[in-house]
């Protein structure tokens, strides 16, 4: 490592230079209380880690637990550090690297889905083409007037990216996208 990398302040330079960065999906079970998300996000920003996707929702209402799903990228060494640092935050109950767990279970990767709302405005042939393509992508029409559609599409991020790309020339107006929701295959829980 050179002095410039050490002085950068980013944890990405701590790892061995031979390790290649990988993308991983972390699932973090936490108490659903004020400030918890800020502490988790603060861990990432304070150490120079990037979050590519973030999804949070209460999943166990009786126990007031929320599940935070984080997609991040780093070397295996850095990702291991992130996991261990998350485990030390109170009130984190459990941290699972779904990508590593999928590999341990013999699966390529965890099941990952996103949802997007896509608004397209157009008339005539563009309108007909937008409807035809939405049907091909299994997107649902959630709102429509004679001047626009709002489509709801669910799937892998690459599917949503492709749908958005083909809607651009047809009158794409606005996109609202969730983060990744992820879960491993098989009968076992997190």
Residue pairs with C-beta under 8 A, 6 or more apart in sequence:
1 13
1 17
5 13
6 13
8 48
9 48
10 47
10 48
11 47
11 48
11 49
11 74
11 78
11 81
12 21
12 48
12 49
12 74
12 75
12 78
14 77
14 78
14 81
15 74
15 75
15 76
15 77
15 78
16 75
16 77
19 75
19 76
19 77
20 75
21 73
21 74
21 75
22 73
22 74
22 75
22 76
22 79
22 99
23 52
23 71
23 72
23 73
23 99
24 71
24 72
24 73
24 74
24 79
24 97
24 98
24 99
24 100
25 69
25 70
25 71
25 97
25 98
25 99
25 109
25 110
25 112
25 180
25 182
26 68
26 69
26 70
26 71
26 72
26 82
26 83
26 86
26 95
26 96
26 97
26 98
27 67
27 68
27 69
27 70
27 94
27 95
27 96
27 98
27 182
27 183
27 190
28 40
28 67
28 68
28 69
28 70
28 86
28 92
28 94
28 95
28 96
29 59
29 65
29 66
29 67
29 68
29 92
29 93
29 94
29 95
29 190
30 36
30 37
30 40
30 65
30 66
30 67
30 68
30 91
30 92
30 93
31 64
31 65
31 66
31 91
31 93
32 58
32 64
32 65
32 66
33 64
33 91
36 66
36 91
37 56
37 68
39 89
40 68
40 70
40 86
40 89
40 92
41 51
41 54
43 49
43 82
43 85
43 86
43 89
44 50
44 51
44 70
44 72
44 82
47 82
47 85
49 72
49 74
49 78
49 82
50 72
50 73
51 70
51 71
51 72
52 71
52 72
52 73
53 69
53 70
53 71
53 114
53 179
53 180
54 68
54 69
54 70
54 71
54 179
55 68
55 69
55 178
55 179
55 180
55 181
56 66
56 67
56 68
56 69
57 66
57 67
58 64
58 65
58 66
59 65
59 66
59 67
65 93
67 190
69 179
69 180
69 181
69 182
71 179
71 180
71 182
72 79
72 82
74 82
79 97
83 95
83 97
86 92
86 95
87 95
94 190
96 190
98 110
98 182
98 183
98 184
99 109
99 110
101 110
101 184
102 108
102 109
102 110
102 184
102 185
105 184
105 185
105 186
107 184
107 185
107 186
110 182
110 183
110 184
110 185
111 182
111 183
111 184
111 185
112 156
112 157
112 180
112 181
112 182
113 154
113 155
113 156
113 180
113 181
113 182
114 154
114 155
114 156
114 157
114 160
114 177
114 178
114 179
114 180
114 181
115 152
115 153
115 154
115 177
115 178
116 152
116 153
116 154
116 160
116 163
116 164
116 175
116 176
116 177
116 178
117 142
117 150
117 151
117 152
117 175
117 176
117 177
118 139
118 150
118 151
118 152
118 153
118 163
118 164
118 167
118 172
118 174
118 175
119 148
119 149
119 150
119 151
119 172
119 173
119 174
119 175
120 130
120 148
120 149
120 150
120 151
120 167
120 170
120 171
120 172
120 173
121 147
121 148
121 171
121 173
122 130
122 148
122 170
122 171
123 146
123 147
126 170
126 171
127 149
129 170
130 149
130 167
130 170
130 171
131 141
131 149
133 163
133 166
133 167
133 170
134 141
134 149
134 151
134 153
134 163
137 153
137 155
137 159
137 162
137 163
138 153
138 155
139 151
139 152
139 153
139 163
140 151
140 152
140 153
141 149
141 150
141 151
141 152
142 150
142 151
142 152
143 149
143 150
144 150
148 171
148 173
151 163
151 167
153 159
153 160
153 163
157 180
160 177
164 172
164 175
183 190
184 190
